[in-house]
Amino acid sequence: MEPTEQLAPRERAVAPASGLAVASLVLGATSVVLGVTLIWFFLALPLGIAAIACALVERRRTRRRFGRTAGGVVTAGMVLGCIAIPLSIGGLVVIPRLQGQVEQTIDMTQDDVSRDLTSIERSFNKSVDDLDRTLSDNVDESTDSLESDFKGLEQTSQDELQGVEDRLSSIVAEVERTTGEDLSELERDSAADLEELEAAIRDDLAAANGRVSEIETRLADEQARIQERIAALERGVRSVGTP
């Protein structure tokens, strides 16, 4: 009996895997993997067709040459090729539609964002204008108030100086009207009064200078705060206006 006739029926029914069988399996597996990707899905169609072609050629060659059925490798390659073809065709149909819907959604989102940004910018500009007007009004009111206080202080100082001058004039007139006997006493009294008046004048001038310095300090602080707020608003406007 021939050795081939002694083989078991299962061993004679299935032919060993050849290069075409392995190529069919590799092409089928590769085409399925590419078919589920979003970039290289179009390559699944030719690779799937090639896998099916290799599997069919191998099945015919095996049946004609060995009189046996091709192995599971050929069948697996053919099945994978058949799976890859509809995956590729589905990708060619679905992905352009999906891409169009995504682009439309992106355009709508960009339009909504642009409208929202425009609305926010308008609202912010309006708020900045209102705040600027409010600050200008407050600055004008503060400036007017400070000027009024300064003028009042200046008028008060002038009145006090005029009063001192009147008192000095009165003292001088009184001294001139006195007689020679009372001249020494009047001179001593006048000297004492002059010292008191000078001390009072120095105190009044010191108080006036202190109030003037306080008003100037308040005015400088108010102007510095206003400048800082205006600078902060300008930085905010520039940051919002920058895309």
DAQUI-V652795 format. One record per residue. RES is the residue in one small letter. PSI is psi in whole degrees, -180 to 180 (* if undefined). OMEGA is omega as a letter, one per 40 degrees, with the letter a starting at -180 (NA if undefined). Layout:
# DAQUI-V652795
res | psi | omega
RES | PSI | OMEGA
RES | PSI | OMEGA
This chain:
# DAQUI-V652795
res | psi | omega
m | 141 | i
e | 150 | i
p | -35 | a
t | -28 | i
e | -19 | i
q | -6 | a
l | 152 | i
a | 154 | a
p | -38 | a
r | -39 | a
e | -31 | i
r | -21 | a
a | -25 | a
v | 129 | i
a | 153 | i
p | 154 | a
a | 137 | i
s | -174 | i
g | -40 | i
l | -36 | i
a | -46 | i
v | -41 | i
a | -41 | i
s | -43 | a
l | -44 | a
v | -45 | i
l | -40 | i
g | -45 | i
a | -42 | i
t | -42 | a
s | -37 | i
v | -43 | i
v | -43 | i
l | -30 | a
g | -25 | a
v | 4 | i
t | 161 | a
l | -8 | a
i | -49 | a
w | 24 | a
f | -29 | a
f | -21 | i
l | -14 | a
a | -30 | a
l | -55 | i
p | -36 | i
l | -38 | i
g | -42 | i
i | -42 | i
a | -40 | i
a | -42 | i
i | -42 | a
a | -46 | i
c | -40 | a
a | -42 | i
l | -43 | i
v | -43 | i
e | -38 | i
r | -44 | i
r | -44 | a
r | -42 | a
t | -43 | a
r | -38 | a
r | -37 | a
r | -43 | a
f | -13 | a
g | 28 | a
r | 165 | i
t | 141 | i
a | 153 | a
g | 178 | a
g | -23 | i
v | -44 | i
v | -44 | i
t | -43 | i
a | -43 | i
g | -42 | i
m | -42 | i
v | -44 | i
l | -39 | i
g | -42 | i
c | -33 | i
i | -38 | a
a | -33 | a
i | -53 | i
p | -30 | i
l | -45 | a
s | -44 | i
i | -42 | i
g | -40 | i
g | -40 | i
l | -29 | a
v | -44 | a
v | -43 | a
i | -42 | i
p | -40 | i
r | -44 | i
l | -39 | i
q | -42 | i
g | -42 | i
q | -40 | i
v | -44 | i
e | -41 | i
q | -42 | i
t | -41 | i
i | -43 | i
d | -44 | i
m | -41 | i
t | -42 | i
q | -40 | i
d | -44 | i
d | -43 | i
v | -41 | i
s | -43 | i
r | -43 | i
d | -42 | i
l | -40 | i
t | -43 | i
s | -42 | i
i | -41 | a
e | -42 | i
r | -45 | i
s | -41 | a
f | -43 | i
n | -40 | i
k | -42 | i
s | -40 | i
v | -42 | i
d | -44 | i
d | -43 | i
l | -37 | i
d | -43 | i
r | -41 | i
t | -44 | i
l | -40 | i
s | -42 | i
d | -42 | i
n | -39 | i
v | -44 | i
d | -43 | i
e | -43 | i
s | -41 | i
t | -44 | i
d | -42 | a
s | -44 | i
l | -41 | i
e | -40 | i
s | -43 | i
d | -41 | a
f | -43 | i
k | -41 | i
g | -42 | i
l | -41 | i
e | -42 | i
q | -41 | i
t | -42 | i
s | -42 | i
q | -41 | i
d | -43 | i
e | -41 | i
l | -40 | i
q | -40 | i
g | -40 | i
v | -44 | i
e | -39 | i
d | -42 | i
r | -41 | i
l | -42 | i
s | -41 | i
s | -42 | i
i | -43 | a
v | -43 | i
a | -40 | i
e | -39 | i
v | -40 | a
e | -28 | a
r | -13 | a
t | 161 | i
t | 175 | a
g | -33 | a
e | -36 | a
d | 7 | a
l | -43 | a
s | -45 | a
e | -40 | i
l | -36 | i
e | -43 | i
r | -43 | i
d | -38 | a
s | -40 | i
a | -41 | i
a | -43 | i
d | -39 | i
l | -40 | i
e | -42 | i
e | -41 | i
l | -41 | i
e | -41 | i
a | -42 | i
a | -40 | i
i | -43 | i
r | -41 | i
d | -44 | a
d | -43 | i
l | -40 | i
a | -42 | i
a | -42 | i
a | -44 | i
n | -38 | i
g | -43 | i
r | -39 | i
v | -44 | i
s | -40 | i
e | -41 | i
i | -42 | i
e | -39 | i
t | -43 | i
r | -42 | i
l | -43 | i
a | -42 | i
d | -43 | i
e | -42 | i
q | -39 | i
a | -43 | i
r | -38 | i
i | -44 | i
q | -40 | i
e | -42 | a
r | -39 | i
i | -42 | i
a | -41 | i
a | -41 | i
l | -41 | i
e | -41 | i
r | -40 | i
g | -41 | i
v | -42 | i
r | -40 | i
s | -36 | i
v | -38 | a
g | -21 | a
t | 126 | a
p | * | NA
